[in-house]
Amino acid sequence: MPQPKLHKNAAQRQDAYRSRHPKVTQARLAGLARSINCVVEDDSQHEHRRLPADIIGGDIVQTLRNLICWIDPIKDTISHPDWDHFHPERAHEKGHFH
């Protein structure tokens, strides 16, 4: 037996889809990046840091790149040239993409 129609027309169906799947905008991503940067900077001010002090870069972009590099468990010195710096205990390993 067919399911009853939930929407009267295509416009209502599209509105329902958009409400279930909000669009990721550049503004939303930029806001998240600023929030992450603030959290990282706040962490660097505490006596018991959870992150290495040198995660903080010269600007927000470098800070986020450093954070990604520090979090990424896969040695990829092409995408993350500073990977060995943030993972000195594994610097001797061969890179994943070499």
C-alpha positions in Angstrom: 0.0 0.0 0.0 1.5 3.4 -1.0 2.4 5.9 1.7 0.2 9.0 2.0 1.8 12.1 0.6 3.4 14.3 3.2 3.7 17.4 1.0 1.2 18.9 -1.3 3.7 20.0 -3.9 7.3 20.1 -4.8 8.0 23.4 -3.1 6.8 22.0 0.3 8.9 18.9 -0.3 11.9 21.1 -1.0 11.3 23.3 2.1 11.1 20.2 4.2 14.4 18.9 2.8 16.1 22.2 3.4 15.0 22.3 7.0 16.3 18.8 7.6 19.6 19.5 5.8 20.7 23.1 6.6 23.1 24.6 4.1 26.7 25.0 5.3 27.6 28.5 4.4 31.0 30.2 4.4 29.8 32.4 7.2 28.9 29.4 9.4 32.3 27.8 8.7 34.1 31.1 9.4 32.3 31.4 12.7 33.2 27.9 13.7 36.9 28.6 12.8 36.8 31.7 15.0 35.3 29.7 17.8 37.9 26.9 17.6 40.7 29.6 17.5 39.3 31.2 20.7 39.1 27.8 22.5 42.7 27.0 21.4 43.9 30.5 22.6 42.1 30.1 25.9 43.7 26.7 26.4 47.1 28.2 25.9 46.5 30.6 28.8 45.9 27.8 31.4 48.6 26.4 33.5 47.6 22.8 32.6 47.3 23.0 28.8 45.7 20.2 26.9 47.4 21.3 23.6 51.1 22.1 22.8 51.9 25.7 23.3 53.2 26.0 19.7 49.7 25.2 18.3 49.2 28.9 18.3 50.3 30.3 14.9 50.9 33.7 13.6 47.2 34.0 12.5 44.0 32.0 12.7 44.7 30.0 9.6 48.1 28.8 10.8 46.6 28.0 14.2 43.9 25.8 12.6 46.5 24.1 10.3 48.7 23.4 13.3 45.7 22.0 15.2 44.7 19.7 12.3 48.4 18.6 12.0 48.5 17.8 15.8 45.2 15.9 15.7 45.9 13.9 12.5 47.4 10.5 13.4 48.5 9.8 9.8 52.0 11.0 9.0 51.5 13.1 5.9 54.3 15.6 5.6 52.9 16.8 2.2 49.7 18.1 3.6 51.2 18.9 7.0 54.9 19.9 6.6 55.2 20.4 10.4 53.8 16.9 11.3 57.2 15.7 12.7 57.3 18.8 14.9 54.0 18.0 16.5 54.7 14.2 16.7 58.4 14.0 17.6 58.0 10.5 19.0 57.1 9.3 15.5 59.4 11.5 13.4 61.5 8.5 12.4 58.6 6.7 10.8 58.0 6.7 7.0 55.2 8.9 5.8 51.9 7.5 4.8 52.2 8.8 1.3 55.9 8.2 0.7 
